[in-house]
Amino acid sequence: MAYPARLLSPGERVETEFRPHWKLLIWPVLILLVAIVIAVVLVINIDGLFGWVLPLAVVLAGLLIPVKRWYVWLFTKFIITNERLIVRRGLIARQSKEIPFERIDNISFSQTVGERILRSGDLLLESTGEAGQSRYSDIPRPEETQALIYRIREARIRDLEGTRRRSSSRADELIKLAKLRDEGVLTSAEFAAEKEKLLGGVTQRSRPNAARATNSRNHLS
């Protein structure tokens, strides 16, 4: 099931989402196959009702013994958006962890020989704040995932720095205009007109985003 669009912030989009690597299911599938073989042998060699009850119990045991691995694979989801990494776990008692990309300081991955053959591995994310170090195991194609996170992180940081520079520049211009007004170079009316010109571009740029957010809310409702 895709990550719900209602949980995304305005302008946020999902880049990719995936479950843990399929190698997590190797042992559950092998155990189930062995249980099925044993059940077939029992059906062939045991007559009567007991000859069906016992094989059925063996197959159920083959499903239930590795139930934790089935559960982890089915109900763990990694979502990478253009703003953050989201890890969701669980079906009824659900847990979610989010790491904004601008807080990530370093990303590394590790693989054993067997994991390299199967193209799986671990990711280690080092971030500022309460998150600290976060290790995620059984990640499909960890090297490619690492590169993707790096690319999105760099783009995210550039966007945030650009926004901060524009905000700082507008604040500086407003301070200059206020000083000219206080010195009598500009009248109050001229100051108000220049201020409106300066902030008008911000208002115009914010309108498309507000319209998109409104359309999104209308669509979801």
N, C-alpha and C positions, 0 to 999 in steps of 0.2 A: 504494500500500500504506500502510495506517495506521501511525502511530508505535507501536512495540511497547509494550504496557502494562507489561511487565516492567522497562522502563528508566525508568519513572516512580517517584518517591519516594512514600511513604505520604501520602495526601491530595492528591496532585498529579493534575491532570486536563488533558487537551488541550482548549484553547478553539477553535483552528482550525489548519489546516495547508494549505499551498499550494505550487505550483511557481512558477518565474519567469513573468512575463507572456507570453502567447502571441505577442506581437510578435517575440519572439526567433526564432520559426519562419517569419516572413514570407519572408526571403531563402531559406532552405532549401526552402520549398514552391515559390517562384517558379522556382528553379533546377531543381527536379525536374520541374515542368510543362514548362519549356523543353526539358529533356532528353527527356521523353516525346514532345513534338511532333517533335523532330528524329529520334527513333527511328522514329516512324510514317512520316515522310517517307522515311527510309532503307529501311524494309521495303517500301514501295511502289515505290521506284525501283531497288532492287538485288535481283537474283535469286540463287538458290543459297544455300549454307550461309553465305557471307560476308554475305548479306543479313539473316541472323538474329544472327550473332555481333557485327557492328558495332553494330546498334541496342541489343543487350543491354549492350554495353560502355558505350554512351552513357548508358543509364539508370543503370547502376552508378556511373558518374562523377557523375551528378546527385545520387546519394545520398551519395557519399563526400566530395565537395568541401566541403559544409557540415557534415561529420560532427561537428565540435566543437560547433556550435550544437545539433544534435540531442542530443548527449551531455549538454551542460550543462542543457538543458531537462528531459530525462528523469530525470536523476540528481542534481538539486538540489532540496532540500525545506526549506521553512521551517515550523517547528512553534512555535506559541505556546501555552504552558501557563499555568496560574494562578501559576506561580513563575518562569518563565524563557523566554528565546528560544533556540531550538535551530536551527542551520543545519547540514544534512548534505549532503555532496557526495561523488560517486563511486559506483562499482559494486563494483569489486574492491578497489582502493586507496581506502578510504573516509576522509573527513575530517569531523570534527564540531566545531562551536564552540558554546559555551553561554554566555549572558549572564544572570545573575540580575537580575530586575527591580529589586531594591532597590539595585543598584549603578549603575543608569542615572541620569545627571544630566539629560540633555537629549535630545530626539528632534526631528529636523527632516526635512523632505522637500523635494525639488525636482523640477520637471517642465519640460520644454520644451513648446512649443506643440503639437508633434505628440504628445508623451506625454500631454498633458492631454486631447487628443481621444480617444486610445486608452485613457485611464484607467490609465496606468502611470507609474512614476517611480522616484526613488532615495530611500532612507532613510539618514539619518546618525544613529548612536547614539553619544553621548558618555557614557562610563562611567568609574568609578574603578577603580583596580587596573591589572593588566597589559593589559586589553582596550583601554583608551584610546578612540580613535575607530574605529568600524566602519561602513563604507559598503556598502550592498547595493543593487545595480542591478536594474532590470526587475521592480520590485515591483508586483503588481496593486493598484489602488486605494490608493495610498500614504497619502493623507490619512485614509482610514478605518482603515487599519492603524495609523497613528500614534495616532489617537484611542483605538483598542482597547488598545494598549500602555500609554498613559497611564492609562486606567481600571484596568487590571489592576495596574499599578505602584502606584497610589495605594492600592488595596485591600490589596496585599501589604505595603506599608509600615505601614498601619494595623494589620494583623494582627500583624506583628512587634513593633511598638511596644506593642501591648496585651499580648503575651506577656512582653515585657521588664518592663513595669510590674507585671504580676502576680507575676513572679519576684522583683522588687525588693521588692514589698510583703510577700511571704512571708518574704523574708530579714530585713526589718526587724522583723517580728513575732517571728521566732525569736530575734533579738538581744534584744528586750525580754523575752521569756520567760526567756532564759538569765540576764539581769541580775536579774530577780525571783527566780530560783532561787538565784543567788549571794548575793543580799541576804537570803535566808531567808524571803522572802515566800511562795514556793512550795516545796513539798517536791519531791524528785526524782520521786516518783510523780505528783504533780500536773503537774509540768513535762512528763513523758512523755505524760500524757493530753492536755494542751493541744497538744503537738507533733503527736500523732496526729490530733487534730481538724483542725489546720491543714493537715497534709499529706494528710489523708484525701480532701479534695476533689480534689486533684491526681491521686491514685491512681484515683479513680472516673472522672475525665474521661479518663484515659489508657487505661482498659480498653476502651471502644468502639473507639478507634483501633487498639489492639493486636489486637482481635478482627477488625476489618476487614482489617488487614494479614495476619493468619493465614489468613482466608478467601481473600484474594487469592492468597497463596502456594499454598494447597491447590488452588485453581482452576487456577493455571498449571502445577502439577505433575501 
